[in-house]
């Protein structure tokens, strides 16, 4: 039994990484999480998924995590907004 990371499986089977992540999140593709939070997928699980003919576009989208913006970026954005407002006025 061979195992693949999401990146390896994506390249080998020509499936976008986002679709594989969505299939894992929807529990349609069994995967194990290993070090560095990488998912490992077996070849038999991928084969089964592809033979079943899953419609990847119907899987729910994974919401992106919004982290806290670094202070220097936030200040720069505020500065640019102020300048834009001054030009418009």
BASE-101482 format. One line per field, with one value per atom (N, C-alpha, C, CB): residue in one letter; x, y, z; residue number from 1. Coordinates in pm, 1 decimal, decimal comma, always signed. Atoms other than C-alpha are relative to their C-alpha. Glycine has a CB too. Layout:
REM residues N
code = (A | ...)
X = (X | ...)
Y = (Y | ...)
Z = (Z | ...)
pos = (NUM | ...)
***
This chain:
REM residues 89
code = (X | X | X | X | X | X | X | X | X | X | X | X | X | X | X | X | X | X | X | X | X | X | X | X | X | X | X | X | X | X | X | X | X | X | X | X | X | X | X | X | X | X | X | X | X | X | X | X | X | X | X | X | X | X | X | X | X | X | X | X | X | X | X | X | X | X | X | X | X | X | X | X | X | X | X | X | X | X | X | X | X | X | X | X | X | X | X | X | X | X | X | X | X | X | X | X | X | X | X | X | X | X | X | X | X | X | X | X | X | X | X | X | X | X | X | X | X | X | X | X | X | X | X | X | X | X | X | X | X | X | X | X | X | X | X | X | X | X | X | X | X | X | X | X | X | X | X | X | X | X | X | X | X | X | X | X | X | X | X | X | X | X | X | X | X | X | X | X | X | X | X | X | X | X | X | X | X | X | X | X | X | X | X | X | X | X | X | X | X | X | X | X | X | X | X | X | X | X | X | X | X | X | X | X | X | X | X | X | X | X | X | X | X | X | X | X | X | X | X | X | X | X | X | X | X | X | X | X | X | X | X | X | X | X | X | X | X | X | X | X | X | X | X | X | X | X | X | X | X | X | X | X | X | X | X | X | X | X | X | X | X | X | X | X | X | X | X | X | X | X | X | X | X | X | X | X | X | X | X | X | X | X | X | X | X | X | X | X | X | X | X | X | X | X | X | X | X | X | X | X | X | X | X | X | X | X | X | X | X | X | X | X | X | X | X | X | X | X | X | X | X | X | X | X | X | X | X | X | X | X | X | X | X | X | X | X | X | X | X | X | X | X | X | X | X | X | X | X | X | X | X | X | X | X | X | X)
X = (+84,2 | +0,0 | +89,1 | -96,0 | -77,6 | +142,0 | -81,8 | +40,2 | +67,5 | +62,7 | +51,6 | +21,0 | -33,4 | +60,1 | -42,4 | -67,4 | +46,9 | +45,0 | -100,9 | +119,7 | +97,4 | -223,0 | +69,3 | -74,6 | -73,9 | +36,9 | +40,6 | +124,9 | -41,6 | +169,9 | -119,2 | +70,2 | +119,1 | -178,7 | -56,7 | -106,9 | +48,8 | -280,5 | +79,4 | +7,0 | -84,0 | +14,1 | -11,7 | +142,6 | +4,5 | -13,1 | -133,0 | +25,2 | +132,2 | -388,6 | -65,0 | -89,9 | +48,1 | -430,2 | -132,9 | -16,0 | +116,3 | -684,8 | +48,8 | -66,3 | -43,5 | -662,5 | +6,3 | -95,1 | -17,6 | -539,4 | -123,5 | +123,2 | +119,7 | -845,0 | -110,6 | -50,4 | +104,2 | -1078,1 | +29,5 | -12,6 | -35,6 | -886,2 | -23,2 | +146,6 | +22,5 | -896,4 | -148,5 | +60,4 | +144,4 | -1270,8 | -57,4 | -69,2 | +46,8 | -1323,1 | +37,3 | +58,2 | -42,4 | -1126,8 | -88,3 | +149,5 | +83,5 | -1325,2 | -142,5 | -1,7 | +135,4 | -1653,3 | -5,0 | -54,3 | -12,0 | -1533,0 | -31,0 | -92,9 | +17,1 | -1557,3 | +130,5 | -53,0 | -132,0 | -1183,3 | +71,1 | +83,2 | -68,8 | -1024,5 | +147,5 | -14,2 | -139,3 | -691,5 | +44,8 | +18,5 | -58,1 | -459,5 | +84,7 | +85,5 | -80,5 | -300,7 | +129,5 | -76,4 | -130,8 | +71,4 | +70,6 | +84,9 | -76,2 | +345,3 | -11,2 | +145,3 | +12,7 | +334,8 | -140,6 | +101,9 | +140,6 | -45,3 | -23,1 | -49,7 | +20,1 | -10,6 | -93,2 | +135,6 | +86,9 | -275,0 | +68,4 | -138,7 | -55,0 | -166,5 | -116,7 | +102,5 | +109,2 | -393,2 | +56,5 | -70,1 | -46,6 | -360,6 | -44,7 | -53,6 | +34,0 | -365,7 | -134,8 | +107,7 | +129,1 | -663,3 | -116,6 | -6,4 | +105,2 | -868,1 | -19,3 | +33,8 | +9,6 | -788,0 | -65,4 | +139,0 | +56,4 | -870,1 | -150,5 | +68,7 | +142,4 | -1204,1 | -76,0 | -19,8 | +63,9 | -1287,0 | -17,7 | +82,2 | +6,7 | -1207,7 | -92,7 | +139,0 | +89,3 | -1395,2 | -145,9 | +36,2 | +137,8 | -1706,5 | -52,8 | -7,9 | +41,4 | -1711,4 | -55,3 | -102,8 | +44,8 | -1738,8 | +1,4 | +87,9 | +7,1 | -1845,3 | +63,8 | -148,5 | -74,5 | -1582,2 | -62,0 | +142,9 | +55,0 | -1762,5 | -120,7 | -38,1 | +115,9 | -2061,7 | +39,4 | -91,5 | -44,9 | -1850,3 | -1,6 | +141,0 | +2,7 | -1885,2 | +139,1 | -56,1 | -127,5 | -1615,3 | +50,1 | -13,2 | -63,1 | -1370,9 | +20,8 | +136,0 | -21,5 | -1384,8 | +145,7 | -90,6 | -138,6 | -1050,9 | +8,4 | +54,4 | -21,0 | -915,5 | +53,4 | +97,6 | -45,5 | -881,4 | +83,0 | -120,2 | -90,9 | -581,6 | +8,0 | +139,7 | -16,3 | -494,8 | +104,5 | +40,1 | -90,5 | -334,0 | +114,6 | -76,1 | -112,6 | +15,6 | -21,8 | +131,9 | +22,3 | +18,2 | +51,5 | +66,7 | -55,8 | +243,8 | -81,5 | +144,8 | +86,8 | +14,8 | -127,6 | -34,5 | +123,4 | -294,2 | +20,7 | -49,7 | -29,6 | -133,3 | +18,3 | +125,8 | -23,0 | -23,7 | -131,8 | +95,6 | +129,9 | -373,9 | -81,9 | -77,6 | +72,5 | -527,4 | +56,2 | +7,1 | -65,0 | -274,5 | -41,7 | +152,7 | +40,2 | -357,0 | -146,1 | +24,7 | +142,1 | -731,5 | -18,7 | -80,0 | +8,8 | -683,6 | +42,1 | +87,5 | -47,4 | -485,5 | -102,5 | +133,5 | +100,5 | -749,8 | -122,6 | -41,1 | +114,5 | -1026,8 | +31,1 | -38,1 | -39,3 | -833,5 | -1,2 | +141,1 | +0,0 | -791,5 | -142,9 | +76,9 | +138,5 | -1161,5 | -73,7 | -72,1 | +69,7 | -1263,7 | +40,8 | +25,1)
Y = (-117,0 | +0,0 | +123,9 | -0,5 | -123,1 | +335,4 | +115,9 | +27,6 | -117,9 | +664,0 | +124,6 | +11,2 | -125,3 | +1013,4 | +116,8 | +8,9 | -123,7 | +1363,0 | +60,8 | +99,5 | -64,0 | +1591,1 | +54,7 | +113,2 | -57,0 | +1761,4 | -108,7 | +75,2 | +110,0 | +1430,3 | -59,1 | -109,8 | +57,8 | +1291,8 | +94,3 | -30,9 | -98,8 | +1612,8 | -4,9 | +139,6 | +4,1 | +1597,8 | -130,7 | +22,6 | +131,3 | +1227,2 | -27,0 | -107,1 | +30,2 | +1210,0 | +119,5 | -48,9 | -120,4 | +1562,6 | +48,7 | -27,3 | -51,7 | +1670,1 | +120,1 | -110,7 | -116,6 | +2018,8 | -31,4 | +118,4 | +24,3 | +2017,0 | +42,2 | +74,6 | -49,5 | +2218,4 | -104,9 | +130,4 | +103,1 | +1939,8 | -115,3 | -52,7 | +107,7 | +1677,4 | +42,6 | -41,8 | -50,0 | +1894,0 | +3,1 | +140,1 | -4,0 | +1941,3 | -139,4 | +70,1 | +137,5 | +1566,2 | -55,7 | -88,5 | +44,8 | +1501,5 | +64,8 | +34,1 | -71,3 | +1767,2 | -54,1 | +150,0 | +54,7 | +1615,7 | -148,0 | +20,2 | +140,5 | +1271,3 | -97,3 | -28,0 | +87,6 | +1131,7 | -68,4 | +79,1 | +56,1 | +1062,6 | -18,4 | +92,2 | +21,3 | +896,6 | +37,2 | -146,3 | -43,0 | +1049,5 | +7,6 | +137,3 | -10,6 | +1048,2 | +126,1 | -126,6 | -119,9 | +1362,5 | -39,9 | +108,1 | +32,2 | +1328,3 | +128,7 | -81,5 | -116,2 | +1564,9 | +115,4 | -37,3 | -124,5 | +1924,9 | +18,6 | +1,9 | -10,2 | +1889,7 | -37,0 | +140,1 | +48,0 | +1712,0 | -120,8 | -36,1 | +115,8 | +1466,5 | -103,2 | +40,3 | +110,1 | +1126,3 | -84,9 | -85,7 | +73,3 | +940,1 | -128,7 | +86,1 | +126,9 | +574,6 | -9,8 | -121,4 | +16,9 | +466,7 | -68,3 | -79,5 | +69,0 | +237,2 | +95,7 | -118,2 | -97,7 | +525,9 | +92,2 | +82,4 | -84,5 | +743,9 | -74,7 | +49,7 | +81,7 | +462,9 | -16,5 | -138,5 | +16,3 | +402,9 | +129,2 | -43,4 | -129,4 | +774,1 | +27,7 | +111,8 | -26,6 | +802,0 | -97,4 | -7,0 | +98,0 | +482,0 | +28,2 | -140,4 | -33,0 | +602,6 | +118,8 | +30,0 | -112,6 | +909,6 | +116,3 | -45,1 | -110,6 | +1181,5 | +130,9 | +11,6 | -132,3 | +1528,3 | +96,9 | +41,0 | -84,7 | +1746,8 | +138,1 | +13,8 | -134,9 | +2069,5 | +8,9 | +47,1 | -2,6 | +1969,0 | -4,4 | -116,2 | +4,4 | +1938,8 | +139,8 | -61,0 | -133,3 | +2222,2 | +62,7 | -8,6 | -70,5 | +2486,8 | +11,8 | +139,0 | -12,4 | +2513,1 | +148,2 | -79,0 | -142,7 | +2854,5 | +27,0 | +46,8 | -36,2 | +3029,9 | +59,7 | +99,3 | -51,4 | +3106,6 | +142,4 | -90,8 | -138,5 | +3475,9 | +22,4 | +99,8 | -26,0 | +3542,7 | +149,2 | -57,2 | -140,0 | +3866,4 | +61,6 | +16,6 | -68,3 | +4112,4 | +63,9 | +107,0 | -65,0 | +4228,2 | +150,9 | -29,4 | -141,2 | +4576,8 | +92,7 | +35,5 | -88,7 | +4731,4 | -3,7 | -38,3 | +7,3 | +4604,3 | +80,5 | -146,9 | -69,2 | +4740,2 | +151,8 | -41,8 | -143,6 | +5082,9 | +50,3 | +30,0 | -39,0 | +5095,1 | +7,8 | -99,4 | -0,2 | +5008,2 | +121,3 | -130,3 | -117,3 | +5276,7 | +128,3 | +7,3 | -116,7 | +5529,3 | +17,7 | -12,9 | -6,0 | +5443,8 | +39,0 | -134,1 | -36,2 | +5470,8 | +149,1 | -83,8 | -142,7 | +5815,3 | +84,4 | +33,9 | -74,1 | +5934,4 | -4,3 | -56,7 | +14,5 | +5801,0 | +86,5 | -147,1 | -82,8 | +5974,4 | +148,0 | -27,6 | -140,8 | +6304,8 | +38,1 | +25,3 | -29,4 | +6281,7 | +11,4 | -108,2 | -0,4 | +6210,3 | +124,7 | -124,2 | -118,9 | +6510,0 | +127,8 | +11,8)
Z = (+0,0 | +0,0 | +0,0 | +121,6 | +11,2 | -104,1 | +56,4 | -148,0 | -53,6 | +68,0 | -70,5 | +153,2 | +65,9 | -77,8 | +88,1 | -138,9 | -60,1 | +60,8 | -98,0 | +31,2 | +88,4 | -82,2 | -124,5 | +74,1 | +113,2 | -302,0 | -99,4 | +49,8 | +87,7 | -437,8 | -75,1 | +81,6 | +62,4 | -503,4 | -105,9 | +106,2 | +94,4 | -674,9 | -130,4 | +61,2 | +118,6 | -913,1 | -77,2 | +38,6 | +63,2 | -981,3 | -70,7 | +103,3 | +54,3 | -1041,9 | -69,4 | +110,1 | +68,4 | -1188,5 | +58,7 | -150,3 | -72,0 | -924,6 | +80,6 | +93,5 | -78,7 | -771,4 | +149,8 | -24,1 | -143,1 | -411,6 | +79,0 | +51,8 | -69,5 | -304,2 | -0,9 | -65,1 | +7,9 | -424,1 | +95,2 | -143,6 | -92,2 | -228,3 | +144,7 | -20,3 | -135,9 | +84,5 | +32,5 | +16,7 | -22,0 | +41,2 | +17,7 | -115,7 | -14,5 | -0,8 | +137,0 | -110,9 | -133,3 | +319,8 | +105,4 | +25,7 | -97,4 | +508,9 | +1,2 | -30,9 | +9,7 | +384,4 | +36,2 | -140,4 | -39,7 | +500,9 | -114,7 | +116,6 | +115,9 | +146,8 | -37,3 | -119,0 | +26,2 | +133,1 | +134,4 | -96,6 | -128,2 | +438,1 | -9,9 | +44,8 | -3,2 | +531,9 | +145,2 | -71,6 | -134,3 | +832,0 | +5,6 | +35,9 | -18,2 | +969,3 | +68,4 | +82,5 | -55,5 | +1033,5 | +38,2 | -100,6 | -43,7 | +1143,9 | -98,4 | +19,1 | +76,9 | +1020,5 | -57,0 | -113,5 | +41,1 | +983,8 | -146,2 | +24,0 | +136,0 | +649,6 | +3,1 | -67,1 | +13,0 | +539,2 | -89,1 | -57,6 | +78,8 | +408,2 | -48,2 | +83,5 | +63,3 | +168,0 | -58,6 | -110,3 | +58,0 | +67,8 | -145,6 | +81,5 | +140,5 | -293,3 | -17,8 | -70,5 | +11,6 | -232,1 | +25,9 | +98,3 | -27,4 | -85,3 | -120,2 | +126,2 | +119,0 | -386,8 | -116,1 | -41,1 | +108,0 | -627,0 | +19,1 | -5,6 | -29,9 | -455,0 | -26,9 | +146,0 | +21,9 | -462,5 | -149,2 | +65,1 | +143,4 | -833,1 | -72,2 | -60,6 | +62,3 | -923,0 | +32,1 | +45,2 | -38,3 | -736,2 | -79,4 | +149,9 | +83,1 | -959,6 | +80,4 | -98,9 | -83,6 | -696,6 | -77,7 | +124,6 | +59,8 | -809,9 | +98,8 | -34,3 | -92,9 | -643,0 | +15,4 | -46,1 | -6,9 | -725,7 | +92,3 | -137,9 | -88,5 | -513,4 | +147,7 | -31,9 | -138,8 | -199,0 | +60,3 | +9,7 | -62,1 | +53,4 | +2,6 | +142,9 | -2,6 | +44,7 | +142,8 | -63,9 | -131,2 | +333,3 | +27,4 | +6,5 | -28,2 | +499,5 | +34,3 | +115,3 | -27,7 | +512,7 | +139,3 | -106,0 | -134,2 | +855,7 | -10,6 | +80,4 | +0,2 | +917,7 | +125,2 | -6,8 | -110,9 | +1132,7 | +26,4 | -29,1 | -34,3 | +1300,9 | -92,0 | +148,7 | +91,3 | +1061,4 | +79,1 | -82,8 | -68,1 | +1160,9 | +10,1 | -74,0 | -29,9 | +1308,6 | -110,4 | +131,1 | +102,4 | +1042,2 | -129,2 | -29,3 | +117,5 | +762,8 | +23,3 | -33,3 | -32,5 | +937,4 | -6,7 | +139,7 | +2,1 | +984,0 | -142,9 | +82,8 | +139,3 | +619,8 | -77,3 | -68,3 | +68,0 | +495,9 | +42,6 | +30,1 | -49,0 | +717,8 | -61,6 | +153,8 | +59,2 | +585,9 | -145,9 | +10,2 | +140,6 | +224,1 | -14,2 | -68,1 | +4,0 | +293,8 | +28,2 | +101,9 | -31,1 | +450,0 | -120,3 | +122,1 | +117,6 | +146,7 | -111,5 | -49,6 | +104,6 | -90,7 | +29,6 | -14,2 | -40,1 | +107,4 | -18,9 | +146,7 | +16,3 | +99,3 | -148,3 | +61,2 | +142,7 | -278,8 | -53,1 | -76,8 | +45,7 | -325,5 | +46,4 | +49,6 | -55,4 | -112,2 | -65,6 | +147,0)
pos = (1 | 1 | 1 | 1 | 2 | 2 | 2 | 2 | 3 | 3 | 3 | 3 | 4 | 4 | 4 | 4 | 5 | 5 | 5 | 5 | 6 | 6 | 6 | 6 | 7 | 7 | 7 | 7 | 8 | 8 | 8 | 8 | 9 | 9 | 9 | 9 | 10 | 10 | 10 | 10 | 11 | 11 | 11 | 11 | 12 | 12 | 12 | 12 | 13 | 13 | 13 | 13 | 14 | 14 | 14 | 14 | 15 | 15 | 15 | 15 | 16 | 16 | 16 | 16 | 17 | 17 | 17 | 17 | 18 | 18 | 18 | 18 | 19 | 19 | 19 | 19 | 20 | 20 | 20 | 20 | 21 | 21 | 21 | 21 | 22 | 22 | 22 | 22 | 23 | 23 | 23 | 23 | 24 | 24 | 24 | 24 | 25 | 25 | 25 | 25 | 26 | 26 | 26 | 26 | 27 | 27 | 27 | 27 | 28 | 28 | 28 | 28 | 29 | 29 | 29 | 29 | 30 | 30 | 30 | 30 | 31 | 31 | 31 | 31 | 32 | 32 | 32 | 32 | 33 | 33 | 33 | 33 | 34 | 34 | 34 | 34 | 35 | 35 | 35 | 35 | 36 | 36 | 36 | 36 | 37 | 37 | 37 | 37 | 38 | 38 | 38 | 38 | 39 | 39 | 39 | 39 | 40 | 40 | 40 | 40 | 41 | 41 | 41 | 41 | 42 | 42 | 42 | 42 | 43 | 43 | 43 | 43 | 44 | 44 | 44 | 44 | 45 | 45 | 45 | 45 | 46 | 46 | 46 | 46 | 47 | 47 | 47 | 47 | 48 | 48 | 48 | 48 | 49 | 49 | 49 | 49 | 50 | 50 | 50 | 50 | 51 | 51 | 51 | 51 | 52 | 52 | 52 | 52 | 53 | 53 | 53 | 53 | 54 | 54 | 54 | 54 | 55 | 55 | 55 | 55 | 56 | 56 | 56 | 56 | 57 | 57 | 57 | 57 | 58 | 58 | 58 | 58 | 59 | 59 | 59 | 59 | 60 | 60 | 60 | 60 | 61 | 61 | 61 | 61 | 62 | 62 | 62 | 62 | 63 | 63 | 63 | 63 | 64 | 64 | 64 | 64 | 65 | 65 | 65 | 65 | 66 | 66 | 66 | 66 | 67 | 67 | 67 | 67 | 68 | 68 | 68 | 68 | 69 | 69 | 69 | 69 | 70 | 70 | 70 | 70 | 71 | 71 | 71 | 71 | 72 | 72 | 72 | 72 | 73 | 73 | 73 | 73 | 74 | 74 | 74 | 74 | 75 | 75 | 75 | 75 | 76 | 76 | 76 | 76 | 77 | 77 | 77 | 77 | 78 | 78 | 78 | 78 | 79 | 79 | 79 | 79 | 80 | 80 | 80 | 80 | 81 | 81 | 81 | 81 | 82 | 82 | 82 | 82 | 83 | 83 | 83 | 83 | 84 | 84 | 84 | 84 | 85 | 85 | 85 | 85 | 86 | 86 | 86 | 86 | 87 | 87 | 87 | 87 | 88 | 88 | 88 | 88 | 89 | 89 | 89 | 89)
***
